[in-house]
Amino acid sequence: MAARHGTQRLARPLLYGTSAAAVGAGFLYIAYRPRTIPGSEDPVVPPPKYGEEGELKPPRFPNVKSRQEQIADLKRSAGVREAVSAKLKSGIGGFLGSSKEEDGKAGAVEQGEEPYDLLVIGGGATGAGIALDAATRGLKVACVERDDFSSGTSSKSTKLVHGGVRYLEKAVWELDYNQYKLVKEALTERKYFLDTAPHLSSWLPIMLPIDKWWKAPYFWAGTKFYDILAGSENIESSYFLTRSKALEAFPMLRKNNFFGALVYYDGAHNDSRMNVSLAMTAALYGSTVVNHIEVTSLEKDASGQLNGARVRDVIGDRDGRKGEEFSIKAKGIINATGPFTDSIRKMDDQEVKEIVAPSSGVHVILPGYYSPAKMGLIDPKTSDGRVIFFLPWQGNTIAGTTDAPIDIVKNPIAGEEEINWILSEIRGYLAPEINVRRGDVLAAWSGIRPLVKDPKAKNTESLVRNHLITVSDAGLVTCAGGKWTTYRQMAEETVDEAIKLFKLGPGPLSFKPDVSGTELIDDAAPLDGKCQTHQVRLIGAHGYSKTLFINLIQHFGIETTVAQHLVDSYGDRAWTVAALCSPTEKRYPVRGIRISALYPFIDGEVRYAVRHEYAQTAVDVLARRTRLAFLNAQAALEALPMVIDMMGEELKWNKHRREVEWKETVQFLASMGLPKSKMELSRKQVENGQVGVFDEHERKLYSRHDGPADLLESDSKFQPGENPMVHQESHVNK
């Protein structure tokens, strides 16, 4: 008996110790297990190699259809068939000549209706995502956008790909399953996001500063729960930094009332370039994707069911002629217009109740020295209880955001009150010796979040960010709400609903798109008619690697910072962009003329945007193909003459069109924070450098006219003892 009790006394501690060791070992394995960071693995398509004689042949990639060819496809859905090739030839100028027989073919119109399976209205993240999803399921799909891809909310985000730590906190404290579900879905989608577009997205450590020691366990538990929810999709585990280590990583922080920090990981991305890549990838998979096409009305059949839309090509208005109107026929119509969702719904039914509660999110751009290049920061409790992010982006620092109700307008302007609130919050956690100035704001914009309206909510900040899919009596499918991170999930659910509703027949693709630029990769292999967008690589992803920029430098002789920028913005398509750059006629760099001396955007990007990404206006290039307008409004104004001239050469713009582009772009830059004093400048004044003429406020920002601090006698223009502030004949100078 005694022996048995003795054995039990020895077994229990051993069992407890073994269990504790197993749990600890499991925790350590989860925290420090080997991981594959998106973008760090070898590219699917290796870069080209040099031949025996030292020559290198850059890869050649497939082109999408031209915009005119895409418009012809839209018309064909309603029974109008045009000979586009001959029309394009005459449009280019007809310098090759054409026979009367060819001219007759150009004007020929055939009948033969070929309706689309789906017509998607809206070319933002959701609309482009739906177009890609439907196209990769073998459906015939069209996507039209009134302005440009990502022209609205999708280009004005916080640039994060995240689950939402604040939503997780709410889910726990309020026992809100919807919030929890949103975070869980977003964390799963975050990994897919980074896998399918590694060149446009990356992992970003975000610091959460802690002012009191007793808050550390609370935030540690929260960030660890965030890691656990991500599960196998998580990449890096959160960790604690002592006060000294936190200040070493983020030296700009205020040192008093600072205990330490927790660091967790989320994703960051280039939102508008991601959106454009979605649209262009959809086009390569067979989708008809056209920007600057406005839906003016919806069309119904005799039974009252929607069967198409009437649209107008708004580019014609900019050319001084009436935009062409025509019809598009489709079996089903999807409304994915973000903040403008209710305006399309009212085209279907004037009496329908609105479901979108628009909310303004203001962001400001500050110089890069405000934050470390590889570390962001979140302030979980601002003065009014909201959350503010402070993140490195494209060499600058982005800070935001606000959250307040707003009226829906095309290009909302960030108010001074909101800008000053953000700057005031920033001052609260930066060191007091860092003077946070209004004059340091390089750009500021307001984006409209299309939140799903909850009649019980008292303010927009309490609204859930998950999405809502509705179907009207006439068959209009609407996808509203959501966030950038979950665009793919939203698209999948919307296409699933459309397939059931309209009895569509998805299936394997009838052709194999050469998205990668090589026949070695069969991009159509996994596409069996089911949703596979979680593994469909976007344009640029196949040949991307973190060392690709070196190949560009060695072959084209472009600057290092420019090469890195091209690879991070275009992936393997950087080969094409670099090839479109003009020679500099200098020893180095050999190619690539910057459109702004302050940023790595170059001339080849303008040509690539026009030829391969459907850029039709100067704003398309300055705001969405490059990000110059978002990074620095005045630098964008300075680059505008060069961009207009290059696009005018590519698109054959006349004098009237170039003047329209100038006027429209300056108005847009006002919504990007361009000072009022610069808006009245003419093109000639900008070309003469008068953007750099400072007003009184700008003059006080820097020590522009002070002499050297350590002035030698030989540096001075005046004699020893001479006072230059009084007349030379004064007695003090005798």
Summary of the structure (lengths in Angstrom):
residues: 734
radius of gyration: 28.8
end to end distance: 116.3
largest distance: 118.0
contacts: 2392
relative contact order: 0.12
helix: 42%
strand: 17%
